[in-house]
Amino acid sequence: MISVLILTHNEEQDLPGCLDSVQWSDDVHVFDSCSTDHTQEIAHARGASVAERKFDSYSAQRNAALSTLSFRHEWIFILDADERPTPELAEEMLRAVEARPLFSAYKLRRRDFFQERWLKHAQISPFYVRLVRRGRVHYLREVNEVLEVDGAIGELSSPLDHYPFSKGIQHWITKHNVYSTMEAKLLVSGAAVEKASLRAALFEKDFHRRRAAQKAIFYHMPLRPLFKWCYMMFWRGAILDGRPGIAYATLQSFYEYLIELKRHELLYKEKHPSKTV
């Protein structure tokens, strides 16, 4: 009924649990970015189909998987290795596609966890489109990718659990150090703010287009890291999530600060190519 796509790179720690959570599917694909650990061996041993492609960008990797793999079913559930569909979500997805809906995709409610606590308030966005009809979706943007859907999007209520700190805070920081470099380059090129539209940010019906417009407007804001910390802490209520929520809000604000530092560094290098920063 539903094929599963798991995108991986050196995921020998998290992949077994992810594969355990999708045993209800008879068509599981692991699309690997040339891992150097035992990721592919684990996937093979668990009966998953394995393919690899050298990583160039997050959107290109996802688009390549969706366009080149031979999925058995019309519907595809897209996962990262640190995510786990709950049994309730698996049942809800199977019921949804069995009803032969007119939708082209479904958005799910994701729960982010940190230090064994659900970041109910600190989590910025709980909605992610992860159940898609083959041939109806396409990813844009190199990092923090945006999904374009050809057709209507339905919504499911059961949770998809996400453990972004499963490999420790150091791994999260290392990963977001890479993300911040990519985001800074998009800012300097202008690609990160080209979709800035107040009308789209407020009234666009498509969730992903609305979010892209909001993000583009956000990048125009002064004191963005401080604003994000205050927004997460007091408007979203991260403080109500206790120490994990406060820590998460601070890490997210630090991430924004890295983007700004790297943006200024890139602009300086453009103006003064012969000088060191």
C-alpha atoms as one frame of an Amber mdcrd trajectory, in Angstrom:
protein
   0.000   0.000   0.000   2.809   2.457   0.935   6.485   2.462  -0.052   9.030
   3.914   2.391  12.006   6.113   1.474  14.726   6.660   4.096  17.530   9.104
   3.303  20.817   8.333   5.033  24.446   9.275   5.533  26.416   7.416   8.213
  23.286   6.387  10.091  24.385   3.054  11.599  23.173   4.219  15.026  19.670
   5.392  14.117  18.820   3.285  11.078  17.922   0.031  12.916  15.256   1.763
  14.989  13.917   3.566  11.937  13.653   0.306   9.987  11.914  -1.342  12.950
   9.286   1.420  12.879   8.349   0.745   9.232   8.074  -3.041   9.304   4.453
  -2.636   8.200   5.677  -1.737   4.689   6.665  -4.381   2.120   8.726  -1.890
   0.084  11.448  -0.035   2.016  14.179   1.882   0.190  17.333   3.345   1.734
  18.848   6.098  -0.417  22.355   6.612   0.903  24.822   9.488   0.453  27.894
   7.220   0.187  28.152   6.341   3.886  31.509   5.222   5.277  30.061   3.300
   8.232  27.799   0.210   8.274  24.628   1.974   7.101  24.305   0.069   3.849
  25.138  -3.293   5.424  22.447  -2.763   8.061  19.893  -1.829   5.411  20.716
  -4.896   3.311  20.557  -7.179   6.352  17.101  -5.829   7.233  15.780  -6.513
   3.733  15.652  -2.919   2.486  16.506  -1.971  -1.083  19.668   0.140  -1.133
  20.863   2.725  -3.639  23.497   5.420  -3.282  24.241   8.805  -4.781  26.962
  11.322  -4.015  25.426  14.178  -2.034  25.293  17.643  -3.599  22.274  19.302
  -1.977  19.324  18.225   0.151  16.699  19.008  -2.454  18.641  17.350  -5.273
  19.140  14.226  -3.180  15.444  13.882  -2.402  14.407  14.606  -5.982  16.867
  12.020  -7.283  15.480   9.377  -4.925  11.887  10.087  -5.907  12.637  10.070
  -9.633  15.065   7.139  -9.961  14.001   4.471  -7.478  11.553   1.757  -8.494
   8.838   2.101  -5.897   6.266  -0.664  -5.728   3.400   1.546  -4.589   1.846
   4.832  -5.649   2.250   6.408  -2.228   5.672   7.087  -0.664   6.412   7.832
   2.993   9.629   9.901   3.282  11.750   9.584   6.428  15.085  10.561   7.911
  16.836   7.930  10.012  16.204   9.816  13.265  12.425   9.793  12.728   9.906
   7.170  13.842   6.288   6.901  12.732   4.100   5.908  15.667   1.898   2.815
  15.209  -1.102   5.147  15.210   0.384   7.143  12.322   1.139   3.987  10.341
  -2.475   2.857  10.706  -3.809   6.290   9.788  -1.628   6.504   6.670  -2.699
   3.059   5.495  -6.373   3.937   6.004  -5.890   7.224   4.153  -4.391   5.741
   0.989  -6.766   2.768   1.035  -9.630   5.240   0.681  -8.174   6.323  -2.700
  -8.097  10.041  -1.870  -7.944  12.903  -4.345  -4.998  14.397  -2.458  -1.473
  14.475  -3.890   0.190  14.494  -0.461  -0.465  14.543   3.270   1.115  16.720
   5.918   1.935  15.101   9.255   2.364  16.397  12.776   5.962  15.866  13.878
   7.033  15.831  17.516  10.633  16.872  18.195  12.278  15.407  21.293  15.272
  16.627  23.311  16.546  15.041  26.532  13.568  12.650  26.440  11.105  15.532
  26.411   8.707  16.490  23.645   9.404  20.115  22.721   5.709  20.872  22.550
   6.138  24.633  22.758   9.709  25.159  21.554   9.153  23.377  18.267   8.708
  26.074  15.630   6.691  24.099  13.087   5.055  20.720  13.695   3.735  20.282
  10.144   5.688  18.414   7.476   4.559  16.885   4.185   5.997  13.360   4.229
   3.371  11.112   2.622   3.347  11.860  -1.091   1.880  10.473  -4.279   4.549
   9.391  -6.757   5.211  11.966  -9.475   3.299  14.785  -7.760   6.013  16.472
  -5.687   9.307  18.267  -6.231  11.809  19.711  -3.759  13.286  23.213  -4.051
  16.053  25.013  -2.139  19.454  23.483  -1.331  19.009  23.376   2.434  15.883
  23.452   4.628  14.216  22.412   1.417  10.708  23.400   0.338   8.322  20.860
  -1.175   6.114  21.845  -4.097   3.020  19.672  -4.475   0.994  19.332  -7.646
  -2.491  19.034  -6.189  -4.312  19.226  -2.878  -2.699  18.388   0.467  -4.525
  16.462   3.161  -3.694  16.344   6.862  -3.191  13.461   9.280  -3.400  13.814
  13.043  -1.213  11.011  14.461   2.384  11.962  15.315   5.706  11.355  13.614
   8.398  11.336  16.306  11.749  13.006  15.628  14.944  12.678  17.688  17.322
  15.351  16.334  19.709  14.958  19.275  19.962  11.169  19.128  23.684  11.439
  18.300  24.358  14.146  20.861  24.569  17.920  20.899  27.979  17.885  19.203
  26.517  16.162  16.146  23.597  18.623  16.040  26.040  21.561  16.142  28.271
  20.029  13.463  25.286  19.492  11.178  23.943  22.992  11.714  27.385  24.428
  11.111  27.080  22.997   7.601  23.486  24.218   7.295  24.468  27.748   8.332
  27.151  27.904   5.637  24.625  26.874   2.991  22.041  29.355   4.284  24.607
  32.174   4.300  25.466  31.470   0.660  21.769  31.547  -0.248  21.425  34.905
   1.527  24.385  36.421  -0.284  23.119  35.192  -3.640  19.665  36.586  -2.918
  17.969  33.209  -3.335  16.976  33.058   0.334  14.859  36.218   0.163  13.465
  36.148  -3.366  10.118  34.753  -2.191   9.602  37.473   0.431   5.935  38.412
   0.168   3.777  39.628   3.043   0.647  38.595   1.181   1.938  35.051   0.678
   3.238  34.899   4.260  -0.214  35.692   5.634  -2.715  34.357   3.117  -1.073
  31.680   0.939  -3.139  28.498   1.310  -0.264  26.157   0.484   1.587  25.522
   3.750   5.071  25.207   2.241   4.766  28.314   0.070   3.464  30.283   3.036
   6.356  29.046   5.177   8.898  29.910   2.447   7.530  33.459   2.269   7.641
  33.810   6.047  11.232  32.592   6.137  12.242  35.023   3.388  10.690  37.936
   5.314  12.368  36.720   8.498  15.788  37.017   6.830  15.183  40.759   6.317
  14.736  41.367  10.048  17.402  43.167  12.101  18.670  41.434  15.245  17.256
  38.190  13.878  18.995  35.804  16.341  17.724  37.763  19.347  14.244  38.032
  17.876  14.154  34.273  17.279  15.201  33.531  20.859  12.518  35.846  22.290
   9.902  34.481  19.879  10.649  30.880  20.790  10.995  31.496  24.513   8.011
  33.720  25.198   5.654  33.747  22.210   5.912  30.035  21.454   6.455  29.210
  25.131   9.719  27.246  25.009  10.221  28.149  28.640   7.258  25.894  29.441
   9.259  22.936  28.116  11.744  23.408  30.943  15.492  23.103  30.553  15.282
  21.237  27.198  13.059  23.970  25.743  15.337  26.775  26.912  18.392  24.961
  25.562  16.717  24.312  22.226  15.658  27.950  21.794  19.206  29.048  22.556
  20.701  26.581  20.073  18.305  27.726  17.348  19.217  31.366  17.995  22.916
  30.483  17.879  22.263  28.858  14.499  20.776  32.119  13.203  23.794  33.998
  14.576  26.150  31.684  12.677  24.249  32.382   9.469  24.654  36.132   9.985
  28.362  35.871  10.836  29.024  33.785   7.734  26.932  36.083   5.551  29.029
  39.085   6.621  32.203  37.088   6.077  31.178  36.164   2.524  30.221  39.765
   1.713  33.548  41.009   3.066  35.450  38.492   0.930  33.536  39.630  -2.148
  34.519  43.260  -1.544  38.083  42.519  -0.387  39.196  39.328  -2.156  42.855
  39.875  -1.330  42.358  40.352   2.405  41.858  37.838   5.191  38.860  38.213
   7.479
